Structures are given as structure tokens and as C-alpha cells.
Amino acid sequence: MVQRLPKDFHQTPGGIKRVLPAQIEGKFEIAKKRALDMNGQHPEYQAPPSRDPYTDVYCFVEKGMGVTGY
């Protein structure tokens, strides 16, 4: 399984459990926009558990981790 990860994860100090800022820098806004676009494919009346695909991980990142940009 580890072999499927990008090469820069294999070269990271501490192995695959560590993410360096350079690996994600400037990507939060892109990821959040993609999530919102994906979620926007579904009508508002459809409950989130019934939407496929759907994600609200960006909410956890913003509210749970206090990260609003990186």
C-alpha cells in the first residue's frame, strides 16, 4: 500500500505519517472549491447522507482544526 503513495511521501522525515507544509501549501482553497462544486451537484432538499459524491471534510479542517487556509 505504501508503494502507491507519491514519491515525496517516501522521502519525508518520519515516513508517511507526516505531511510537510510544502506538500499542501496553497492547496486548501483549491480543495475546498472542488468540494463545494461537487456538493453543488445535488439539490438542496436532498439530505447529505443521500448525496453521492459528497464531502464536508473542509468543515472539519476549518472548524475542528482551526485551519482556514494553507
C-alpha positions, 0 to 999 in steps of 0.5 A, spaced: 500 500 500 505 504 501 508 503 494 502 507 491 503 513 495 507 519 491 514 519 491 515 525 496 511 521 501 517 516 501 522 521 502 519 525 508 522 525 515 518 520 519 515 516 513 508 517 511 505 519 517 507 526 516 505 531 511 510 537 510 507 544 509 510 544 502 506 538 500 499 542 501 501 549 501 496 553 497 492 547 496 486 548 501 482 553 497 483 549 491 480 543 495 475 546 498 472 549 491 472 542 488 468 540 494 463 545 494 462 544 486 461 537 487 456 538 493 453 543 488 451 537 484 445 535 488 439 539 490 438 542 496 432 538 499 436 532 498 439 530 505 447 529 505 447 522 507 443 521 500 448 525 496 453 521 492 459 524 491 459 528 497 464 531 502 464 536 508 471 534 510 473 542 509 468 543 515 472 539 519 479 542 517 476 549 518 472 548 524 475 542 528 482 544 526 482 551 526 485 551 519 482 556 514 487 556 509 494 553 507 
